[in-house]
Amino acid sequence: MSMLVLSYNQFNGSIPTSLSKLRNLRFLELEYNGLTGTIPTELGELSLLETLSLAYNSFDPGKLPTSFRNMTKLVRLWAGGCGLVGNFPSYVVIMKTELELLNLADNSLTGSLPPEVWSLNKLQFLIVATLPDT
């Protein structure tokens, strides 16, 4: 299997760590569900992922797992509205060979952008804004 798209459903509970066994996975899209718990560090074992979308789930406040640095083929990372806290995850610059879209909007990130972000040669979209409440 190279693609798993479960977006825009009403799935709830935590992301199964067993997804990390799908080593040939290229696209994992789980956005707009009711997923909870934490973002599993085991997802970092999916080193062939090109697209990872976790956006707008009800995860516990936390950080992107540092194991995500293993995803060096990642082109699109969408983790907006995922309850992310703390400083901007500076290790995403390790993904600099492929990353084109990085969306961390609508989280509670603090600090400043690491200067290495500007050396992401292929980056076309960097979205870290927080939308105002309406």
Backbone as numpy.savetxt, mean C-alpha at the origin, in Angstrom:
# Nx Ny Nz CAx CAy CAz Cx Cy Cz
-1.85 -18.13 -10.39 -2.70 -16.96 -10.39 -1.81 -15.72 -10.39
-2.15 -14.77 -11.25 -1.35 -13.54 -11.27 -2.17 -12.31 -10.88
-3.50 -12.46 -10.77 -4.34 -11.31 -10.43 -5.42 -11.75 -9.45
-5.57 -10.95 -8.38 -6.65 -11.17 -7.42 -7.28 -9.82 -7.14
-8.51 -9.64 -7.62 -9.23 -8.38 -7.46 -10.51 -8.66 -6.69
-10.57 -8.12 -5.46 -11.74 -8.29 -4.60 -12.28 -6.94 -4.17
-12.04 -5.93 -4.95 -12.40 -4.55 -4.62 -13.90 -4.32 -4.65
-14.32 -3.27 -3.91 -15.70 -2.77 -3.92 -16.71 -3.86 -3.56
-16.41 -4.56 -2.50 -17.34 -5.55 -1.98 -17.61 -5.21 -0.52
-18.09 -6.16 0.21 -18.34 -5.95 1.63 -17.59 -6.98 2.45
-16.39 -7.36 1.97 -15.58 -8.31 2.72 -15.14 -7.67 4.02
-15.12 -8.47 5.08 -14.68 -7.95 6.37 -13.71 -8.93 7.00
-13.23 -8.58 8.18 -12.22 -9.41 8.83 -10.83 -8.98 8.37
-9.86 -9.73 8.78 -8.48 -9.36 8.45 -8.05 -9.99 7.13
-7.01 -9.44 6.56 -6.43 -10.00 5.33 -5.73 -11.30 5.72
-6.06 -12.40 5.08 -5.41 -13.66 5.43 -3.92 -13.63 5.09
-3.09 -14.01 6.03 -1.64 -14.04 5.77 -1.30 -15.08 4.71
-2.20 -16.03 4.50 -1.95 -17.07 3.49 -1.89 -16.50 2.08
-2.35 -15.26 1.88 -2.21 -14.64 0.55 -0.74 -14.56 0.14
0.15 -14.52 1.11 1.58 -14.42 0.82 2.11 -15.67 0.12
1.35 -16.73 0.11 1.75 -17.96 -0.58 1.51 -17.89 -2.08
0.78 -16.87 -2.52 0.51 -16.69 -3.95 1.69 -15.95 -4.58
2.81 -16.61 -4.67 4.09 -15.98 -5.04 4.13 -15.41 -6.45
3.24 -15.85 -7.34 3.21 -15.34 -8.71 2.25 -14.17 -8.89
1.67 -13.72 -7.79 0.69 -12.65 -7.85 1.33 -11.36 -8.34
0.70 -10.73 -9.33 1.18 -9.46 -9.88 0.28 -8.29 -9.47
-1.02 -8.58 -9.29 -2.01 -7.56 -8.96 -2.84 -8.03 -7.78
-2.85 -7.25 -6.72 -3.67 -7.54 -5.55 -4.45 -6.28 -5.22
-5.76 -6.34 -5.43 -6.61 -5.18 -5.22 -7.72 -5.53 -4.23
-7.66 -4.87 -3.08 -8.60 -5.13 -2.00 -9.31 -3.87 -1.53
-9.23 -2.80 -2.29 -9.77 -1.52 -1.83 -11.28 -1.53 -1.69
-11.76 -0.61 -0.84 -13.19 -0.38 -0.59 -13.92 -1.65 -0.15
-13.45 -2.20 0.94 -14.13 -3.30 1.61 -14.29 -2.91 3.07
-14.50 -3.85 3.92 -14.59 -3.60 5.35 -13.49 -4.33 6.09
-12.32 -4.45 5.47 -11.23 -5.19 6.07 -10.72 -4.48 7.32
-10.34 -5.27 8.32 -9.92 -4.74 9.61 -8.60 -5.38 10.03
-8.20 -5.09 11.25 -6.94 -5.63 11.74 -5.78 -4.81 11.23
-4.65 -5.43 11.09 -3.47 -4.73 10.59 -3.12 -5.23 9.19
-2.33 -4.45 8.50 -1.85 -4.87 7.18 -0.76 -5.91 7.42
-0.94 -7.13 6.95 0.01 -8.20 7.27 1.40 -7.96 6.70
2.40 -8.17 7.53 3.80 -8.05 7.06 4.10 -9.10 6.00
3.39 -10.20 6.03 3.62 -11.28 5.07 3.38 -10.86 3.63
2.58 -9.82 3.42 2.35 -9.35 2.05 3.66 -8.92 1.40
4.64 -8.53 2.20 5.95 -8.16 1.68 6.66 -9.30 0.97
6.20 -10.52 1.18 6.78 -11.68 0.51 6.34 -11.77 -0.95
5.37 -10.96 -1.33 4.87 -10.97 -2.72 5.77 -10.06 -3.56
6.97 -10.51 -3.79 8.00 -9.67 -4.42 7.74 -9.40 -5.90
6.80 -10.09 -6.52 6.49 -9.86 -7.93 5.32 -8.90 -8.14
4.71 -8.44 -7.03 3.56 -7.54 -7.15 3.92 -6.29 -7.94
3.02 -5.92 -8.84 3.14 -4.67 -9.59 2.11 -3.66 -9.09
0.95 -4.15 -8.66 -0.10 -3.28 -8.14 -0.57 -3.84 -6.81
-0.59 -2.95 -5.81 -1.15 -3.30 -4.51 -2.08 -2.18 -4.10
-3.35 -2.52 -3.93 -4.33 -1.53 -3.52 -5.05 -2.03 -2.27
-4.84 -1.29 -1.19 -5.45 -1.61 0.10 -6.39 -0.49 0.55
-6.61 0.48 -0.26 -7.25 1.73 0.12 -8.66 1.56 0.68
-8.96 2.46 1.61 -10.29 2.65 2.18 -10.89 1.37 2.77
-10.11 0.80 3.67 -10.57 -0.26 4.53 -10.46 0.26 5.96
-10.92 -0.49 6.90 -10.96 -0.03 8.30 -9.84 -0.65 9.14
-8.63 -0.59 8.62 -7.49 -1.17 9.34 -7.24 -0.42 10.64
-6.68 -1.13 11.61 -6.25 -0.49 12.85 -5.15 0.51 12.53
-5.05 1.61 13.30 -3.96 2.55 13.06 -2.61 1.83 13.14
-1.76 2.11 12.16 -0.45 1.46 12.12 0.36 1.99 10.96
1.47 1.35 10.71 2.38 1.74 9.64 2.35 0.70 8.54
2.77 1.11 7.35 2.98 0.12 6.31 4.11 -0.79 6.78
3.95 -2.08 6.62 5.01 -2.98 7.06 6.33 -2.70 6.33
7.42 -2.75 7.06 8.73 -2.53 6.43 9.07 -3.63 5.44
8.39 -4.76 5.54 8.62 -5.85 4.59 8.22 -5.44 3.17
7.46 -4.36 3.03 7.06 -3.89 1.71 8.27 -3.47 0.89
9.40 -3.25 1.54 10.61 -2.89 0.79 11.04 -4.01 -0.15
10.53 -5.22 0.06 10.85 -6.34 -0.83 10.08 -6.29 -2.14
9.11 -5.42 -2.22 8.27 -5.32 -3.42 8.92 -4.37 -4.43
10.04 -4.75 -4.96 10.81 -3.86 -5.83 10.23 -3.74 -7.23
9.24 -4.54 -7.58 8.60 -4.44 -8.90 7.31 -3.63 -8.84
6.99 -3.11 -7.67 5.74 -2.39 -7.48 5.70 -1.13 -8.36
4.64 -1.01 -9.13 4.41 0.15 -9.99 3.38 1.07 -9.35
2.34 0.47 -8.74 1.26 1.23 -8.12 1.02 0.74 -6.71
1.11 1.67 -5.76 0.79 1.38 -4.37 -0.27 2.38 -3.93
-1.46 1.87 -3.66 -2.57 2.72 -3.23 -2.98 2.27 -1.84
-2.63 3.09 -0.87 -2.95 2.79 0.53 -3.59 4.00 1.19
-4.41 4.71 0.44 -5.13 5.85 0.99 -6.23 5.39 1.93
-6.46 6.14 3.00 -7.53 5.83 3.92 -7.40 4.49 4.62
-6.17 4.16 4.97 -5.91 2.85 5.60 -5.53 2.96 7.07
-5.69 4.12 7.67 -5.34 4.27 9.07 -3.85 4.35 9.32
-3.08 4.74 8.30 -1.63 4.82 8.47 -1.28 5.99 9.38
-0.34 5.77 10.28 0.10 6.78 11.22 1.63 6.82 11.21
2.16 7.87 11.82 3.61 7.99 11.92 4.20 8.74 10.74
5.50 8.69 10.64 6.21 9.38 9.55 5.96 8.70 8.22
6.13 9.48 7.18 6.06 8.96 5.82 7.00 7.76 5.72
6.55 6.64 5.17 7.39 5.44 5.10 8.54 5.61 4.10
9.67 6.06 4.62 10.79 6.43 3.74 11.36 5.27 2.96
11.13 4.05 3.41 11.68 2.91 2.67 11.03 2.72 1.31
9.94 3.43 1.00 9.34 3.28 -0.32 10.28 3.75 -1.42
11.28 4.54 -1.06 12.24 4.98 -2.09 13.08 3.82 -2.59
13.12 2.72 -1.86 13.83 1.53 -2.33 13.14 0.98 -3.57
11.86 1.27 -3.72 11.10 0.80 -4.87 11.33 1.68 -6.09
12.35 2.51 -6.07 12.51 3.56 -7.06 12.63 3.10 -8.50
12.92 1.84 -8.74 13.08 1.41 -10.11 11.77 1.38 -10.89
10.64 1.14 -10.23 9.38 0.97 -10.95 8.24 1.86 -10.50
8.24 2.36 -9.29 7.08 3.02 -8.71 6.64 4.24 -9.53
5.38 4.19 -10.02 4.81 5.29 -10.80 3.73 6.02 -10.02
2.98 5.29 -9.20 1.89 5.89 -8.43 2.04 5.50 -6.97
2.05 6.51 -6.12 2.09 6.30 -4.68 0.99 7.15 -4.07
-0.05 6.50 -3.57 -1.18 7.21 -2.99 -1.31 6.80 -1.53
-0.97 7.74 -0.64 -1.09 7.54 0.79 -2.03 8.59 1.39
-2.95 9.09 0.59 -3.88 10.14 1.01 -4.81 9.65 2.11
-5.38 10.61 2.83 -6.40 10.34 3.84 -5.92 9.39 4.94
-4.70 9.59 5.37 -4.15 8.88 6.51 -3.74 9.92 7.54
-3.05 9.52 8.57 -2.58 10.45 9.60 -1.06 10.45 9.66
-0.45 10.62 8.50 1.01 10.65 8.43 1.52 11.99 8.95
2.70 11.96 9.53 3.29 13.16 10.11 4.71 13.33 9.57
5.34 14.41 10.01 6.72 14.66 9.59 6.76 15.29 8.21
7.83 15.01 7.49 8.00 15.57 6.15 8.33 14.46 5.16
8.21 14.81 3.90 8.57 13.85 2.86 10.08 13.69 2.84
10.57 12.47 2.77 12.02 12.29 2.67 12.49 12.80 1.30
13.64 13.48 1.25 14.11 14.04 -0.01 14.30 12.99 -1.11
14.52 11.75 -0.73 14.73 10.69 -1.73 13.50 10.46 -2.59
12.33 10.91 -2.13 11.12 10.76 -2.93 11.30 11.42 -4.29
12.01 12.52 -4.32 12.18 13.27 -5.56 13.15 12.58 -6.52
13.78 11.50 -6.08 14.67 10.75 -6.97 13.98 9.51 -7.54
12.69 9.36 -7.29 11.95 8.26 -7.88 11.71 8.59 -9.36
12.56 8.08 -10.21 12.60 8.47 -11.63 11.29 8.25 -12.38
10.57 7.22 -12.06 9.34 6.90 -12.81 8.08 7.42 -12.14
8.21 8.01 -10.96 7.04 8.46 -10.22 6.30 9.55 -11.00
5.01 9.28 -11.26 4.17 10.24 -11.96 3.12 10.85 -11.05
2.68 10.08 -10.05 1.63 10.54 -9.14 2.05 10.26 -7.70
2.13 11.32 -6.93 2.38 11.24 -5.50 1.22 11.96 -4.82
0.42 11.20 -4.09 -0.78 11.76 -3.49 -0.73 11.48 -1.99
-0.58 12.53 -1.20 -0.51 12.36 0.26 -1.45 13.33 0.96
-2.32 13.96 0.23 -3.25 14.95 0.79 -4.29 14.28 1.67
-4.81 15.05 2.58 -5.94 14.62 3.39 -7.15 15.43 2.96
-8.19 14.73 2.58 -9.39 15.43 2.12 -10.13 16.02 3.30
-10.65 17.22 3.15 -11.41 17.83 4.26 -12.72 17.09 4.48
-13.18 17.11 5.73 -14.48 16.53 6.04 -15.57 17.35 5.36
-16.59 16.68 4.88 -17.68 17.41 4.23 -18.95 17.31 5.03
